[in-house]
């Protein structure tokens, strides 16, 4: 509950919005999992679509937090992560400041 409140506040502060495309993508995925046609599934979902919108909003807020996070080691030094697919991608490199 507190996490939802925090993520909703972050979404508001960051101007994060849920688009119709976001909802259609998630509802389509749910419909496929249920073995149903997306339009039929969405029509039957009705008012609960707002729950899906809220979930999408909080997921986007969480993604914003994760992308803004700066990893540090136990000494407070920033750790620079090497993107996957590059040489030594499994070995983080420490950056001293």
Secondary structure, DSSP 8 states (H G I E B T S, - for coil): -HHHHHHHHHHHHHT----HHHHHHHHHHHHHHHT--HHHHHHHHGGGHHHHHHHHHHHHHHHHHHHH---B-TTS-BEE---TTSTTTTS-EE---
